[in-house]
Amino acid sequence: MRNKLSGIVLIIIVFISGVQVESCRAQWGLHYIGSVATGGRPHDLVILGDYAYLGDWGQGFSVIDISTPANPLRVAGYNTPGLTNSVILSGHIALAADWSRGVVLIDIADPLSPAYLSTWDSPGTVNNIYASGSYVYLADFNGGMQVLNISDPANPLFV
């Protein structure tokens, strides 16, 4: 019972702390810092160090320098053949779920100059990806879960 009550109290506290600004919108004490237009439709991002790696429909894969949060800057990218949505990192490799084109592997050892490594085209539409060691797991909308071995990133192998 204590857990249920704690959750209810937390919700009440959050709603009480909001200040009504317009009809149904509240100001929660969050402050806008900065933004960058990428030219695409951002879907997903992962951050490593001073860079955000972005799945950016229409632009493919974008690299954003976030070292100055008030002034993020798109510094590089790679225009994938599909519509990049989910992005993950595995070491110095970015893996981009590229919708109907499978997964694209990109070398990001130098974030300012991402280099294409390979593509593995799945049987369906890749929505999401996960990496564990040398294996990449793809959530393929029409093909189920697909597993790749990327121990040689230039030649991913279907397992």
C-alpha positions as CSV (number, residue, x, y, z in Angstrom):
1,M,0.0,0.0,0.0
2,R,2.9,2.4,0.8
3,N,4.2,2.2,-2.8
4,K,0.8,3.1,-4.3
5,L,0.3,6.0,-1.9
6,S,3.9,7.3,-2.6
7,G,3.1,7.3,-6.4
8,I,-0.1,9.2,-5.8
9,V,1.6,11.7,-3.6
10,L,4.3,12.3,-6.2
11,I,1.7,12.9,-8.9
12,I,-0.1,15.4,-6.7
13,I,3.1,17.2,-5.8
14,V,4.1,17.5,-9.5
15,F,0.7,18.9,-10.5
16,I,0.7,21.3,-7.5
17,S,4.2,22.6,-8.5
18,G,3.1,23.5,-12.0
19,V,2.2,27.2,-12.7
20,Q,-0.7,27.7,-15.1
21,V,0.5,29.7,-18.1
22,E,-2.1,29.2,-20.8
23,S,-5.4,27.2,-20.9
24,C,-4.1,23.7,-20.4
25,R,-0.3,24.1,-20.5
26,A,1.9,24.5,-17.4
27,Q,5.3,26.0,-16.9
28,W,7.4,23.4,-14.9
29,G,10.6,25.4,-14.3
30,L,12.3,24.1,-17.4
31,H,14.5,26.5,-19.4
32,Y,15.2,26.5,-23.1
33,I,18.9,26.5,-23.7
34,G,19.5,26.0,-27.5
35,S,18.7,24.1,-30.6
36,V,19.9,23.4,-34.1
37,A,18.0,22.8,-37.3
38,T,19.3,19.6,-39.0
39,G,17.4,19.7,-42.2
40,G,15.7,16.4,-41.5
41,R,13.2,15.0,-39.0
42,P,15.1,13.9,-35.9
43,H,13.9,10.5,-34.5
44,D,16.5,9.3,-32.1
45,L,19.9,10.3,-30.7
46,V,22.7,9.0,-28.6
47,I,25.3,11.1,-26.9
48,L,29.0,10.3,-26.5
49,G,31.4,13.0,-25.2
50,D,30.8,16.3,-26.9
51,Y,28.7,14.8,-29.8
52,A,25.1,13.7,-30.3
53,Y,24.6,11.2,-33.1
54,L,21.2,11.6,-34.6
55,G,18.9,9.5,-36.7
56,D,17.5,12.2,-38.9
57,W,14.8,11.2,-41.5
58,G,15.6,13.0,-44.8
59,Q,19.2,13.7,-43.8
60,G,20.2,10.2,-42.7
61,F,22.8,10.3,-39.9
62,S,23.8,13.6,-38.3
63,V,26.7,14.5,-35.9
64,I,25.9,17.4,-33.6
65,D,28.6,19.1,-31.6
66,I,27.0,19.7,-28.2
67,S,30.1,21.0,-26.4
68,T,28.4,24.4,-26.0
69,P,24.8,23.5,-25.1
70,A,23.5,27.0,-25.9
71,N,24.9,26.7,-29.4
72,P,24.7,23.1,-30.7
73,L,26.1,22.7,-34.3
74,R,25.6,20.1,-37.0
75,V,29.2,19.3,-37.9
76,A,28.9,16.2,-40.1
77,G,26.7,13.5,-41.4
78,Y,26.1,10.7,-43.8
79,N,23.1,10.6,-46.0
80,T,21.9,7.0,-45.7
81,P,19.8,5.4,-48.5
82,G,16.7,5.0,-46.3
83,L,15.0,6.9,-43.5
84,T,17.3,6.7,-40.4
85,N,15.4,6.5,-37.2
86,S,17.2,4.6,-34.3
87,V,20.9,5.1,-33.7
88,I,23.2,3.2,-31.3
89,L,27.0,3.1,-30.8
90,S,29.2,0.1,-30.5
91,G,32.8,1.3,-29.9
92,H,33.7,3.6,-32.7
93,I,30.9,2.4,-34.9
94,A,27.5,4.0,-35.2
95,L,24.7,1.7,-36.3
96,A,21.7,3.3,-37.9
97,A,18.3,1.6,-38.3
98,D,17.6,2.8,-41.8
99,W,13.9,1.8,-42.1
100,S,13.3,-0.1,-45.4
101,R,17.1,-0.3,-46.1
102,G,18.1,-2.3,-43.0
103,V,21.1,-1.2,-40.9
104,V,24.0,1.1,-41.9
105,L,27.3,0.9,-40.2
106,I,29.3,4.1,-39.9
107,D,32.8,4.6,-38.5
108,I,32.8,7.6,-36.1
109,A,36.4,7.3,-34.9
110,D,36.6,10.9,-36.2
111,P,33.2,12.4,-35.4
112,L,33.9,15.3,-37.9
113,S,34.4,12.8,-40.7
114,P,32.0,9.8,-40.4
115,A,32.9,7.1,-42.9
116,Y,30.5,4.6,-44.4
117,L,31.5,1.0,-43.6
118,S,28.6,-1.2,-44.8
119,T,24.9,-1.9,-45.1
120,W,22.9,-5.0,-44.3
121,D,19.5,-4.9,-45.9
122,S,16.9,-6.7,-43.8
123,P,13.8,-8.5,-45.2
124,G,11.4,-5.9,-43.8
125,T,11.6,-2.5,-42.1
126,V,14.0,-1.9,-39.3
127,N,12.6,0.2,-36.5
128,N,15.1,-0.3,-33.7
129,I,18.5,-1.9,-32.9
130,Y,20.5,-3.1,-30.0
131,A,24.1,-4.1,-29.8
132,S,25.8,-6.6,-27.4
133,G,29.4,-7.4,-28.1
134,S,29.8,-8.4,-31.7
135,Y,26.1,-9.0,-32.2
136,V,23.4,-6.5,-33.4
137,Y,19.7,-7.3,-32.8
138,L,17.3,-5.7,-35.2
139,A,13.6,-5.2,-34.6
140,D,12.4,-5.8,-38.2
141,F,8.7,-4.7,-38.6
142,N,7.9,-7.4,-41.2
143,G,10.8,-9.8,-40.7
144,G,10.8,-10.3,-36.9
145,M,14.0,-10.1,-34.9
146,Q,17.2,-10.3,-37.0
147,V,20.6,-11.0,-35.6
148,L,23.9,-9.8,-37.2
149,N,27.5,-10.5,-36.4
150,I,29.5,-7.3,-36.8
151,S,32.9,-8.6,-35.7
152,D,34.0,-7.4,-39.2
153,P,32.0,-4.2,-39.6
154,A,32.8,-4.0,-43.3
155,N,31.0,-7.3,-43.8
156,P,28.1,-7.9,-41.3
157,L,26.9,-11.4,-41.3
158,F,23.4,-12.7,-40.8
159,V,23.4,-15.2,-37.9
